[in-house]
Amino acid sequence: MKLRAWLSGTAMVAMASLLTSVGQAKDFDGVTVNVMTFTGPQIAEPLQRRGPDFEALTGAKINVITVPFSDLYTKLLTDWASGTNSIDAAVFAPQWMVDYVGPGYLEDLTDWAAADTALQADDIAPFFREFSQTYNGRTYLLTLDGDFQMVYYRTDLFAEAGLTAPATWDDYLNAAKTLHGKDMNGDGQGDYGSCIAKKRNAQSYWMITSVAGGFIQAKGTSEGVFFDSASMAPLVNNEAFGAALDVYTATTQYGPPDEINLDVGDTRSLFTTGRCALTLDWGDIGTLAIDPENSKVIDKVGSVMLPGSKKVLDRASGKLVDCDANTCPHAIDGVNRAPFAAFGGWSGGINKAADAKVKQAAYAFFSYMSQPAQSNVDVTIGKTGFNPYRISQFDKIDQWTKAGMSEAAAKDYLGAIKASLDSPNMVLDLRIPKNQAYQQVVLDTAIARLLAGEIDKTAAMQAIEAGWNELNEDEGVDEQLGFYKATLGQK
Amino acid sequence: MRLSAWADRQAAAVMILPAVLILLAFSLFPLLASAYLALSRFSLAAGGYKIRFVGTRNFAKLLIGSEQFHFLGTFGRLSVLDYLILGLAVASCGYGLWRYLAGGRAGLLGLAGRLIAGLLALALLALALIVLNAPGFPGSLVVTLVYVVAGVALQFALGLGLALLCAQPLKGRNFFRIVFFIPLMVTPVGIAYAFRMLADMGKGPFAPIWQLFGLAQFSWASDPWSARLVVMIGDAWQWTPFLFLVLLAAIENQPRDQVEAARIDGASSFQIFRDITWPAIAPVAATVVLIRLIEAFKIIDLPNVLTNGGPGIATESLTLHAFIAWRTQDLGASAAVGYSLLFVATVTCVAFFNLVAQRTRRHEA
């Protein structure tokens, strides 16, 4: 059995390695791989575009099935748990892996990836290779996208107004206030100081953690931003989270009138058509801004690591205290900044129950998508939704200039991502069982109610705290604490 | 001979049995399974799933626990006027019950039904008053009731008005009959997307009109009541044709000789409507409203597509609430919401059938 598994793994890895060569035998003729991801166009687009190329190389047909983002987690879980197994592989959020690996739905890709030279795994940034793709030391996913949230701003407007890139959230609000209402795209109408996607049941619930990170986590990545790692008490009912909520709600004053109903696609469109001075988003803005067909802000976009705060949470008292060498050891110019690895980057995983040949084809496809020949091109195209995650993607500026970015803009954009990636105070996304319920249900609903004016800040913090405590109790506080500490690298 | 006679007697039951068993399997089994689910906690596990019995915990969560805000709403303070309204409602229910008991035809089942319906109506009225007062905020139960009561009333008024118009001997009325009927033929999600596009104040086809009135910066989707209103308008757009069609058929079937006789006697249009048309169409009107009530309780597509349940949870109906809970794997809570909806909808519709629909038929007889 072991020999068979080894042989099958070796054959598959050999297949993946040979993909770049011409004239290979089509080992996957007649094989169809059903790959599920969210309704794009981002993420689904490169899979659909490269599927036929992969089929021409290997014979495997890639059938991309898309569902709304809010349904993706459940669709996969129900398909695999119920034994339907109509989905052979999926591209999804790595933080959900904990719910899929535990019951044994995902194929262990460790040996396949280790033997796959064409993948050039060493070129994948350590955070994605060693954290995002893995669970309990084993590799279950292949990273296709690198995700950090950052702040983007209009360099032309900032220069005109004598503003500098925001280092703190106060700077962000000040710039948004200064520029709000000015005509930013020459159409004679006033535009918006800040555009942040705040739609409920969408991809907005990461935004608040991006703001809160700098207020809550100061002593390095292993400190964590969601719970107290000694007691599993939620860190959402204190002055720091309250300050983050103040900032978040204040940005709405400088946003479009229907901002609380805008998804990331909407705010990206607003920013790239020149209607916003600032936005908070993943790396997609950088490449969407250089799209000559749709962008009106080519070479007018600055990227910066998430702003931070000069006051941070004292976990013993729940109060905000001033930053000093002791309270903020990683502060930059007195500002505690905590870049958020929100989502962790779209990654491909394979259904363990799929047919062996289909699994091999699925791995080969994900490997093909991730290999530099494909990936280094895809990350420079805005509509793919893929952002840089390979070392070579940060080092080779020419591929970005070839895609239409000026050298200065490329350095600025890649520099902001790299600074986030290298930060010792990076915030890791929540990766404990049922994390989707903690964030996509409890947090998302409370924030949406706060923004809609249904409840005030105090009630929002209490609602999140109560909801998270209830989930902790349902799943077992000690068990969840164990998972949480393991995620943070604590013992 | 006796055996043959016995077989003949059983034949009907034997022939019907498979159909009855299939019907029971398809109607009773899901009901029982979801009832058990409503009392359980469901979780997916290796190779399948686990169901743990938790008693009434899912219902307690909705009524007094962490999901109370979502299901019942956030409670505000009652004003003097609210107390007066409540007092009036209690007195009306008491009077209705007294009349029923004094009528001499009271039965145990009828009394129990009236008590349940009356108590539920009072409880829902009290809930609506308390969550609609500051600092309260309605949950999915009251939002659904708003869609049902206000929405169906609006649709009935529009449907009846259009039916009365199209029943007139006007030129081109057949064209308008078809035009009014079209929204009913479109898929509900299609209606929702079309309406979302039409109602977009920034980029929709009516955007220049909003701009003309200085409303370009107003977002209906960001205000709870305007968002609910848009959902109701969309629902009316979709369902008014159904009421229109049925009421038009009823109007056209009213006794022509009576109408003509009334006209000859000099009766006004209003008098004809009040004394001839309305009594003639009342049983049909009551039935069509009952059908719409049952459907209206299940509204999901419009709030889901138009507003995603937002802003906050302002437009979330009970079905959408149950769907969102299901989508997040909380199948127990989803089933509990579903059962609560079933209880409220059944009591309301049975009460409407007995107290309104049946009564119109008695009048007809």
Chai-1 contact restraints between the chains, C-beta under 6 A:
chainA,res_idxA,chainB,res_idxB,connection_type,confidence,min_distance_angstrom,max_distance_angstrom,comment,restraint_id
A,T74,B,R327,contact,1.0,0.0,6.0,A-B,restraint_1
A,L77,B,L44,contact,1.0,0.0,6.0,A-B,restraint_2
A,A81,B,L44,contact,1.0,0.0,6.0,A-B,restraint_3
A,P103,B,A45,contact,1.0,0.0,6.0,A-B,restraint_4
A,P103,B,A46,contact,1.0,0.0,6.0,A-B,restraint_5
A,G104,B,A46,contact,1.0,0.0,6.0,A-B,restraint_6
A,R200,B,N308,contact,1.0,0.0,6.0,A-B,restraint_7
A,R200,B,G310,contact,1.0,0.0,6.0,A-B,restraint_8
A,N201,B,N308,contact,1.0,0.0,6.0,A-B,restraint_9
A,P257,B,Q217,contact,1.0,0.0,6.0,A-B,restraint_10
A,P257,B,S219,contact,1.0,0.0,6.0,A-B,restraint_11
A,D258,B,S219,contact,1.0,0.0,6.0,A-B,restraint_12
A,D258,B,A221,contact,1.0,0.0,6.0,A-B,restraint_13
A,D258,B,S222,contact,1.0,0.0,6.0,A-B,restraint_14
A,I260,B,S222,contact,1.0,0.0,6.0,A-B,restraint_15
A,I260,B,P311,contact,1.0,0.0,6.0,A-B,restraint_16
A,N261,B,A221,contact,1.0,0.0,6.0,A-B,restraint_17
A,A437,B,T328,contact,1.0,0.0,6.0,A-B,restraint_18
A,V441,B,T328,contact,1.0,0.0,6.0,A-B,restraint_19
A,A448,B,G312,contact,1.0,0.0,6.0,A-B,restraint_20
A,R449,B,G312,contact,1.0,0.0,6.0,A-B,restraint_21
A,A452,B,P311,contact,1.0,0.0,6.0,A-B,restraint_22
A,A452,B,G312,contact,1.0,0.0,6.0,A-B,restraint_23
A,E454,B,F137,contact,1.0,0.0,6.0,A-B,restraint_24
A,E454,B,G312,contact,1.0,0.0,6.0,A-B,restraint_25
A,A466,B,S66,contact,1.0,0.0,6.0,A-B,restraint_26
A,G467,B,S66,contact,1.0,0.0,6.0,A-B,restraint_27
A,E470,B,S66,contact,1.0,0.0,6.0,A-B,restraint_28
